[in-house]
Amino acid sequence: MSKQPPAPSLIQVPNLFSIVEPGVHRCASPTPAQIPFLASLNLKTVVSLTPEHPIKPLLTFIRSSNIDFVHLGLTLWRPPTTDWKPVRDEVIKTALEKYILDVRSHPVLLIDPIGVHQTGCLVGSLRIMQGWNFASILVEYRAHAGSKHRYADEQYIELFDPDLINLPSPQYRPSWWIPPSSADDMSSDEEEVEEPETANREGNGVVPGQEGAKENVINEDVADTRSVVVQ
């Protein structure tokens, strides 16, 4: 009897993997069994947000695939102090400016040991910049954090100041990036287009929604004139 070929091993998805925006992914630090999944993402950059060193199989995959590995947590980390912030502003600022909002680093994968705290603060800060309301940001954060959610993470996101971020040149920004002010400008332009039509109708003595009322007034004036003539 001929030997059956070995069954292909199942590809395991990293814990809490999700797509933040096209070209931007997040997950917990992958285990050796989960690393083959990363090959399907065609990654250009992997950004680690904590000082923990990645496992050797991950580094081997990154090097063999010519992926840029950016260990922000190692270069911009500092020992815990009395500061309440769960992550340094420098980590969030660099990650947003150079890797999330710059397509030259895409596709990019954001990782931390459990895929909740530093990654959650970073994605939440991005949502603040995109103009999401805070309730929606909390829903996304807690969907990933579950019972591991922290009030300090949520407070950091709520107090995040978008003015800290210097956007890359327009040609390097992702197509999905539409700052809140631009969306407001677009709405204002649409309103301005409708105003001239309304003004013209009012100039002709017709107020929108009161065309019938105008006709009734004219009929009443004619009736009053006739009654005067009869008398």
N, C-alpha and C positions, 0 to 999 in steps of 0.2 A: 504494500500500500504506500502511495506517495504521501509525503508529509504535507499537511495543510500549512499554507503560509500564515505567519503570525498575524493575528488581528491587529489592525491599527489602534494605537493607544488613543484614548479620548483626550481632546484638548480641553483643558480646564481654564475657565475665565478667572482672572484675579478677583479677589474680594472687593466688593463695592466699585467695580468697574462701571464707568458711565461716560457718556460723551457730554462734555460741558457745552461746547460749540463745535461746528465743523473744524476739524484740525486740532482740537484741544480735548484731551482725554484725562481722566483721573482714576486712581485706584489705590488700594493698599499695596505695600511693597510685595511684589510677586514672590511666590515660592518656586522652587525648581520645577515642579510639575506644571506651573502656570506660565512659565517663560515662553514656551512655544506659541502661545496665543499672541504674544507681542509681535511676532513676525507678520501677522496679518494686518497690522496697523501701519506698516511702512514708515516707522518712526524716523524722525530726523533728530529729535532731542528728547532726553529724559531728564527731568528736573526733580531732584530729591530735596525735600524741604526740612529735613531733620539732620542732626549730626551723626546718626547711626550709619555705619558703613554698610553698603549693599552686600548681598551675598555673592560669593564667587561665581556661581552659574549666571547670575544677572550681568556681572561685569564681563564675563566671557562672551555672552550673547551680544552685549553692546559693542564690544571691540570688534567682534567678527562681522557685525552688521554695519560698521562705520557710523554708529550713532553717537552723537555728542552727549556726554554725561556731565550734567551740571550739578554739583553738590552744594547748593546754596546753604543748606542747613549746616554744613561744616565750615564754610568760609564766613558766614554772616551770623553764626550762632553766638550766644553768650550764656554763661551759667545763670540759673534762675536767681533773681534778686527780689527786692520788694515790689518791683514793677508788676502790676496786675496783668499786663498784656501777655496772652498765651504765645505770641509769635512776634518777632521784631518787625518793625515797620520796614526796615531795609530789605528783609526777605520778601515781603509782599510787594514792595515797590520794584525791586529788580525783576521778580517773576512776572509781574504785569507788563512792565515796560519792554523787557527784552525777549520774553518768551511767549506770553499769551497774546499780546496785542501787536506782535511783530511776526508777519507770515514767514519771514526768513528762517524762523525756528520751527515751523510747522511741517509735519504733524508732531505735536509735543505731548508727552505723558507726564503728569504730575503725580508724585508718590510721597507718602509718608508711611510709617510702620503699620498703622491700621486704617489709613485712608479717611480719617475723620477730622482731626483737630487742625493741623496746619493746612491741609488741603481744603478743609471746610472754610477756614478763615480766608484763604486766598480766593476761592470761588465766590464766597459771599461778598468779598470786596469788589470783585468784578461785577457782580450783580448790582451793587450800589452804584457803580460807575455807569451801568446800563440803564439806571433809572427804575429798577424793580421796586415795588413797594416792600416794606420790611416783612410783612406777613408772608408774602410769597417766598422771600429769601429764607425765612425760618422753616417753611415747609420743605424746601429743597435740602437745607442743612440737616434737619432732623430725619429726613427720609434716609440719609446716609448714616447719620450718627446713631439713630435708635436710642437705646438706653445709655449710650456713651456720650450723649450731648453734654456740653458744658456751658454754664451761664457766661463764663469769661469769654468763650468763643463768640457767643451771640452778642455780647456787649461790644466786643472788638469790631464785629461787622457793623453793628448799629452806629458806632461812633467813627467809622472809617471816613477819612477825608479824601475825596477824589482829587482835590487840588494838589495832593502830594505827587501825583503821577504825571510825568511828562510823556505825552503820546509820541510814538515814532512818526516819521514823515508820512504824509497821506498815502503815498504809493506802497508803503509797507504795512499798512493797516489791513486787517482781514475784512472781507466783503460783508460779514455779518455785523461789523462794528458800526452802530449808529448811535452816537451820543444823544442823551435825552434832549439837549437844546436843539439839535437838528430835527428831531421828531416834532418838537413844538413849532419850529419854523415852518415845517411842511404843513402842519395843520393851519397855521396862520395864513399861508399862501392860498390854501383851498378856500378859507373863509373870505379872503379878499376877492377871489374870482366870483363868488356868489353875490357880493355887495353891489356891483354895478347894475346887474339885472334888477335887483330890488329897487335901486334908486330910480332906474328908468321907469319902472311900473308906477312908482309913487309920483314921478314927474308928470305922468299922464293922468293923474288924478285917481289912480286905482291903487289901493293899498292891498298887498298880498293877503288873501284870506278874507277880504271884505268886498269882493266884487259884487255879490248879491246885495249887500247893504247899500252900496253906492247906487245901484239901480232902483232900490226901494225909495231912496231919498229923492231921486229925480221924479219918480211917479207921483210922490206926495206933493212936490212943488207944482207939477202940472195940474193936479186936482184942485189945489188951492187957487190957482190962476183962473180956472174955469168957473169956480164958485163966485169969484169976484165979478166976472163978466156977466153972469146970469143975473146977479143982483142989480 
